[in-house]
Amino acid sequence: MEKLARSLLEELNIETAFTIPVFGGIPISESVFVTWIVMAVLILAAFLLGRNLRVRNPGKRQQIAELIVVKLDAFTKGTLGEEAAGYSTYMASVLLFIGFVNLTGIFGMKPPTKDLNIPAALAVMSIVLVEAAGIRAFGLGGWMKRFTKPMAILTPINILEIFIRPLSLCMRLFGNVLGAFVIMELVTLVVPVGVPAILSLYFDVFDGLIQAYVFVFLTSLYIAEAVE
């Protein structure tokens, strides 16, 4: 049991991937390094799919790119609604990023979302966008007045929501990804052959994509509510 606990703690520990030799050394953690890899893959894919676009007689590559964009826009705009449709591109980018980040476990890497700093940063970015969308739609005065609705007595609770929402987004993403990772490591340590490969289809693929969907879905609902 002690060996099992020690092995699990080693897997959960966020180690330093490398150190940038400037300003006395800047340590880069595994989660940040894997995040950079995912970002590079997405940027490269966008460049390859988006170059040399044509209005007439588009090739198969362009058709694939257009299909991806149309499907992502349809998904995000369906939740955002017409008034917040302008935020669909950002939400589609977040969906792709979290989805690919959660799939890195298939390739033997630790998903960055099991590092609390990554879900926290994503949650803070999302809530900043939500409140900025409200200010953009109603102005600073109108945005502040919304905290008094439907009754002024609820103002403290409405203000508290600004902090509760990012905490909820962060802990939901972090908790589910971390839980799936812990379960997979326990199964791998106990039954190293056969079973992990089967469970990986759920925890590393299906569950990871579901968490990306849930994060984007909730953020989109918050934005739609902010601009109503």
C-alpha positions as CSV (number, residue, x, y, z in Angstrom):
1,M,0.0,0.0,0.0
2,E,2.9,2.4,0.8
3,K,4.5,1.7,-2.5
4,L,1.2,2.4,-4.3
5,A,0.7,5.7,-2.4
6,R,4.3,6.7,-3.2
7,S,4.0,5.9,-6.8
8,L,0.7,7.8,-7.1
9,L,2.2,10.9,-5.4
10,E,5.1,10.8,-7.8
11,E,2.7,10.9,-10.7
12,L,0.7,13.7,-9.2
13,N,3.7,15.9,-8.5
14,I,4.2,18.7,-10.9
15,E,7.9,18.6,-11.8
16,T,10.1,21.1,-13.7
17,A,10.5,20.2,-17.3
18,F,13.5,22.5,-17.9
19,T,14.9,25.9,-16.7
20,I,15.4,28.9,-18.9
21,P,18.9,30.2,-18.1
22,V,18.0,33.9,-17.7
23,F,17.4,36.1,-14.7
24,G,18.9,33.5,-12.4
25,G,16.9,30.7,-14.0
26,I,13.2,30.5,-14.8
27,P,11.7,27.1,-14.1
28,I,9.2,25.8,-16.6
29,S,6.8,23.2,-15.2
30,E,5.6,20.1,-17.0
31,S,2.1,21.6,-17.3
32,V,3.3,24.8,-18.9
33,F,5.6,22.8,-21.3
34,V,2.7,20.5,-22.4
35,T,0.5,23.6,-22.8
36,W,3.0,25.1,-25.1
37,I,3.1,21.9,-27.1
38,V,-0.7,21.9,-27.5
39,M,-0.6,25.6,-28.4
40,A,2.0,25.0,-31.1
41,V,0.0,22.1,-32.5
42,L,-3.1,24.2,-32.8
43,I,-1.3,27.1,-34.3
44,L,0.4,24.9,-36.8
45,A,-2.9,23.2,-37.7
46,A,-4.6,26.6,-38.1
47,F,-1.8,27.7,-40.4
48,L,-1.8,24.6,-42.6
49,L,-5.6,24.5,-42.9
50,G,-6.0,28.3,-43.4
51,R,-3.4,29.2,-45.9
52,N,-4.1,29.8,-49.6
53,L,-7.8,30.0,-49.2
54,R,-9.9,30.5,-52.3
55,V,-13.4,31.7,-52.9
56,R,-14.0,29.5,-55.9
57,N,-13.1,25.8,-56.3
58,P,-11.8,25.3,-52.8
59,G,-9.7,22.2,-52.3
60,K,-10.3,19.4,-49.8
61,R,-8.1,21.0,-47.2
62,Q,-10.1,24.2,-47.3
63,Q,-13.3,22.3,-47.2
64,I,-12.2,20.5,-44.0
65,A,-11.2,23.9,-42.5
66,E,-14.5,25.4,-43.3
67,L,-16.4,22.4,-42.0
68,I,-14.5,22.7,-38.6
69,V,-15.2,26.4,-38.4
70,V,-18.9,26.0,-39.3
71,K,-19.5,23.2,-36.8
72,L,-17.7,25.1,-34.0
73,D,-19.5,28.3,-34.7
74,A,-22.9,26.4,-34.8
75,F,-22.1,24.8,-31.4
76,T,-20.9,28.0,-29.6
77,K,-23.5,30.3,-31.1
78,G,-26.2,28.0,-30.2
79,T,-25.4,28.5,-26.5
80,L,-24.4,32.1,-26.7
81,G,-27.4,33.3,-28.6
82,E,-27.6,36.1,-31.2
83,E,-26.7,39.0,-28.8
84,A,-23.4,37.3,-27.7
85,A,-22.6,35.6,-31.1
86,G,-19.5,37.7,-31.4
87,Y,-17.8,35.8,-28.7
88,S,-18.1,32.4,-30.5
89,T,-14.6,32.5,-31.9
90,Y,-13.0,32.8,-28.4
91,M,-15.3,30.0,-27.0
92,A,-14.4,27.7,-30.0
93,S,-10.7,28.3,-29.3
94,V,-11.1,27.5,-25.6
95,L,-13.1,24.3,-26.5
96,L,-10.3,23.2,-28.8
97,F,-7.6,24.0,-26.3
98,I,-9.1,22.2,-23.3
99,G,-10.1,19.3,-25.5
100,F,-6.6,18.8,-26.9
101,V,-5.0,19.4,-23.5
102,N,-7.1,16.8,-21.8
103,L,-6.2,14.3,-24.6
104,T,-2.5,14.5,-23.9
105,G,-2.8,11.7,-21.4
106,I,-3.2,9.3,-24.3
107,F,0.4,10.1,-25.4
108,G,1.8,9.4,-21.9
109,M,2.0,13.1,-20.8
110,K,0.4,14.5,-17.7
111,P,-2.7,16.6,-18.6
112,P,-1.9,20.2,-17.7
113,T,-5.5,20.7,-16.4
114,K,-4.5,18.5,-13.4
115,D,-2.3,21.4,-12.4
116,L,-4.6,23.7,-10.5
117,N,-2.9,26.8,-12.0
118,I,-4.1,25.9,-15.5
119,P,-7.9,25.5,-14.7
120,A,-7.7,28.6,-12.4
121,A,-6.2,30.7,-15.2
122,L,-8.8,29.5,-17.7
123,A,-11.6,30.2,-15.2
124,V,-10.3,33.7,-14.4
125,M,-10.0,34.5,-18.1
126,S,-13.6,33.3,-18.7
127,I,-15.1,35.4,-15.9
128,V,-13.2,38.5,-16.9
129,L,-14.7,38.0,-20.4
130,V,-18.2,37.5,-18.9
131,E,-18.0,40.7,-16.9
132,A,-16.4,42.6,-19.8
133,A,-19.2,41.5,-22.1
134,G,-21.8,42.9,-19.6
135,I,-20.0,46.2,-19.4
136,R,-19.7,46.4,-23.2
137,A,-23.4,45.6,-23.6
138,F,-24.8,48.0,-20.9
139,G,-22.0,50.4,-20.0
140,L,-20.4,50.6,-16.6
141,G,-23.4,52.1,-14.9
142,G,-25.8,49.6,-16.4
143,W,-23.5,46.7,-15.5
144,M,-23.3,47.9,-11.8
145,K,-27.1,48.4,-11.7
146,R,-27.6,44.8,-12.6
147,F,-26.2,43.7,-9.3
148,T,-29.3,45.2,-7.6
149,K,-31.8,43.1,-9.6
150,P,-34.3,41.6,-9.0
151,M,-34.1,43.2,-5.5
152,A,-31.5,45.5,-3.9
153,I,-31.3,43.1,-0.9
154,L,-29.7,40.5,-3.2
155,T,-26.8,42.8,-4.2
156,P,-24.2,41.0,-1.9
157,I,-25.2,37.6,-3.3
158,N,-25.0,38.9,-6.9
159,I,-21.6,40.4,-6.2
160,L,-20.5,37.1,-4.6
161,E,-21.3,35.3,-7.9
162,I,-18.4,37.0,-9.5
163,F,-16.1,34.9,-7.3
164,I,-18.2,31.8,-7.0
165,R,-18.5,31.3,-10.8
166,P,-14.7,31.1,-11.5
167,L,-14.2,28.9,-8.5
168,S,-16.9,26.6,-9.8
169,L,-15.5,26.4,-13.3
170,C,-11.9,25.9,-11.9
171,M,-12.8,23.1,-9.4
172,R,-15.1,21.3,-11.8
173,L,-12.5,21.1,-14.5
174,F,-9.6,20.4,-12.1
175,G,-11.5,17.9,-10.0
176,N,-12.8,15.8,-12.9
177,V,-9.5,15.7,-14.7
178,L,-7.5,15.0,-11.6
179,G,-10.0,12.3,-10.5
180,A,-9.8,10.6,-13.8
181,F,-6.0,10.8,-13.7
182,V,-5.8,9.3,-10.2
183,I,-8.2,6.4,-11.2
184,M,-6.1,5.6,-14.3
185,E,-2.9,5.6,-12.3
186,L,-4.4,3.3,-9.6
187,V,-5.7,0.9,-12.2
188,T,-2.4,0.9,-14.0
189,L,-0.5,0.2,-10.8
190,V,-2.9,-2.6,-9.8
191,V,-3.7,-4.2,-13.2
192,P,-1.0,-3.0,-15.6
193,V,-2.1,-5.1,-18.6
194,G,-5.4,-4.9,-20.6
195,V,-7.7,-3.0,-18.3
196,P,-5.9,0.4,-18.4
197,A,-6.2,0.5,-22.2
198,I,-10.0,-0.1,-22.1
199,L,-10.6,2.5,-19.3
200,S,-8.4,5.0,-21.1
201,L,-11.0,5.2,-23.9
202,Y,-13.3,6.7,-21.3
203,F,-11.1,8.6,-18.9
204,D,-8.5,10.0,-21.3
205,V,-10.8,10.5,-24.3
206,F,-14.5,10.7,-23.5
207,D,-14.3,12.3,-20.1
208,G,-11.6,14.8,-21.2
209,L,-13.8,16.0,-24.1
210,I,-16.9,16.1,-21.9
211,Q,-15.1,18.4,-19.4
212,A,-14.1,20.7,-22.3
213,Y,-17.7,20.8,-23.4
214,V,-19.0,21.5,-19.9
215,F,-16.5,24.4,-19.3
216,V,-17.3,26.1,-22.6
217,F,-21.1,25.5,-22.2
218,L,-21.2,27.1,-18.7
219,T,-19.0,30.0,-19.8
220,S,-21.2,30.6,-22.8
221,L,-24.3,30.6,-20.6
222,Y,-22.7,33.1,-18.3
223,I,-21.9,35.4,-21.3
224,A,-25.4,35.0,-22.7
225,E,-26.9,36.0,-19.3
226,A,-24.5,38.9,-19.0
227,V,-25.6,40.5,-22.3
228,E,-29.3,39.8,-22.1
